[in-house]
Amino acid sequence: MRSEKCISTYYLPKQLRNSFKEFAYRLGKSASIALAEAMSEYMRNHAQEVFGNVTINVINPTFQSFTLVDKVLIKASLLENKQELSRLINVVSRVQDEKAKTEFLVELAKRIQKAYEVYQRTKDEELGKLLAKCEQII
């Protein structure tokens, strides 16, 4: 979908906006693209109702609860990132060969990106400390 210049501004409740962003993120899309798709689909689905009285009552339109699967996946990702950051920090501090050290630093940088996404979602204190150590190393 092509990005166009914004011609209208829509004000949404903060909780709904944040829930929609989270939902779009889970779909692997930006909120803007997901919103454009949702609006298009909405118009297609309700095109025949345009000339009638249409009332849409959205009750509690939030997406904030995590299923058990979500919780398990988040915990697994958190554990994996902690272990991998710890391992890479340890390896980088011990490696003497500059070429090998550079390769591990690149690997560490890639892991930092993944770990930071998990940290933003969990605010895990231990992961935060590991990311701070990584910042010092790089």
C-alpha positions as CSV (number, residue, x, y, z in Angstrom):
1,M,0.0,0.0,0.0
2,R,1.5,3.4,-1.0
3,S,1.9,6.1,1.6
4,E,0.0,9.2,0.8
5,K,0.0,12.6,2.4
6,C,-2.3,12.7,5.4
7,I,-5.4,14.7,4.6
8,S,-7.3,14.1,7.8
9,T,-6.6,13.7,11.5
10,Y,-8.5,11.3,13.6
11,Y,-8.4,11.4,17.4
12,L,-8.6,8.1,19.1
13,P,-8.6,7.3,22.8
14,K,-5.0,6.6,23.9
15,Q,-5.8,3.1,25.1
16,L,-7.4,2.1,21.8
17,R,-4.5,3.7,19.9
18,N,-1.9,1.8,21.9
19,S,-3.8,-1.4,21.6
20,F,-4.1,-1.0,17.9
21,K,-0.3,-0.4,17.6
22,E,0.3,-3.6,19.6
23,F,-2.1,-5.5,17.4
24,A,-0.5,-4.2,14.2
25,Y,3.0,-5.0,15.6
26,R,1.9,-8.6,16.2
27,L,0.8,-8.7,12.6
28,G,4.2,-7.4,11.5
29,K,2.8,-4.2,10.1
30,S,3.0,-0.5,11.0
31,A,0.0,1.0,12.6
32,S,-0.5,3.3,9.6
33,I,-0.6,0.5,7.1
34,A,-2.9,-1.6,9.3
35,L,-5.2,1.3,9.9
36,A,-5.4,2.0,6.1
37,E,-6.2,-1.7,5.5
38,A,-8.8,-1.7,8.3
39,M,-10.5,1.4,7.0
40,S,-10.6,0.0,3.5
41,E,-12.1,-3.3,4.7
42,Y,-14.6,-1.5,6.9
43,M,-15.8,0.6,3.9
44,R,-16.1,-2.5,1.7
45,N,-18.1,-4.4,4.4
46,H,-20.5,-1.5,5.0
47,A,-20.8,0.1,1.6
48,Q,-24.5,-1.1,1.3
49,E,-25.4,0.6,4.6
50,V,-24.2,4.1,3.6
51,F,-27.7,5.5,3.0
52,G,-29.2,3.9,6.2
53,N,-28.8,4.7,9.8
54,V,-25.7,2.9,11.0
55,T,-24.8,2.8,14.7
56,I,-21.6,1.1,15.7
57,N,-21.2,0.5,19.4
58,V,-17.7,-0.7,20.3
59,I,-17.5,-2.0,23.8
60,N,-14.1,-2.2,25.4
61,P,-12.0,-2.1,22.2
62,T,-8.7,-3.0,23.8
63,F,-6.1,-5.5,23.0
64,Q,-4.2,-5.7,26.2
65,S,-4.6,-9.2,27.6
66,F,-2.0,-11.8,26.7
67,T,-2.9,-15.4,26.1
68,L,-1.0,-18.2,27.9
69,V,0.9,-18.8,24.6
70,D,1.9,-15.1,24.4
71,K,3.2,-15.2,28.0
72,V,5.2,-18.4,27.3
73,L,6.7,-17.0,24.1
74,I,7.6,-13.7,25.8
75,K,9.3,-15.6,28.7
76,A,11.1,-17.9,26.3
77,S,12.4,-15.0,24.3
78,L,13.4,-13.2,27.4
79,L,15.4,-16.2,28.6
80,E,17.0,-16.8,25.2
81,N,18.1,-13.2,25.0
82,K,19.5,-13.1,28.5
83,Q,21.5,-16.3,27.9
84,E,22.8,-15.2,24.5
85,L,23.8,-11.7,25.6
86,S,25.6,-13.2,28.6
87,R,27.4,-15.6,26.4
88,L,28.5,-13.0,23.9
89,I,29.6,-10.6,26.6
90,N,31.8,-13.3,28.0
91,V,33.2,-14.3,24.6
92,V,34.0,-10.8,23.5
93,S,35.8,-10.1,26.8
94,R,38.0,-13.2,26.3
95,V,38.8,-13.2,22.6
96,Q,42.2,-11.9,21.7
97,D,42.2,-12.1,17.9
98,E,40.9,-8.8,16.5
99,K,39.2,-10.3,13.5
100,A,37.3,-12.9,15.6
101,K,36.5,-10.1,18.2
102,T,35.0,-8.0,15.4
103,E,32.8,-10.9,14.2
104,F,31.5,-11.4,17.8
105,L,30.9,-7.7,18.2
106,V,28.7,-7.8,15.0
107,E,26.9,-10.8,16.4
108,L,26.4,-9.0,19.7
109,A,25.0,-5.9,17.9
110,K,22.5,-8.1,16.1
111,R,21.5,-9.7,19.4
112,I,21.2,-6.3,21.1
113,Q,18.5,-5.3,18.6
114,K,16.4,-8.4,19.3
115,A,17.0,-8.1,23.1
116,Y,16.0,-4.4,23.1
117,E,12.6,-5.2,21.6
118,V,12.0,-7.8,24.3
119,Y,13.2,-5.3,26.9
120,Q,10.7,-2.7,25.7
121,R,7.9,-5.2,26.2
122,T,9.0,-6.7,29.5
123,K,11.1,-4.0,31.2
124,D,13.0,-6.9,32.8
125,E,15.7,-5.5,35.1
126,E,18.3,-8.2,34.5
127,L,18.0,-7.8,30.7
128,G,18.3,-4.0,31.1
129,K,21.6,-4.5,33.0
130,L,22.9,-6.8,30.3
131,L,22.0,-4.2,27.6
132,A,23.9,-1.6,29.6
133,K,26.9,-3.9,29.7
134,C,26.6,-4.3,26.0
135,E,26.6,-0.6,25.5
136,Q,29.9,-0.3,27.4
137,I,31.4,-3.0,25.3
138,I,30.4,-1.6,21.9
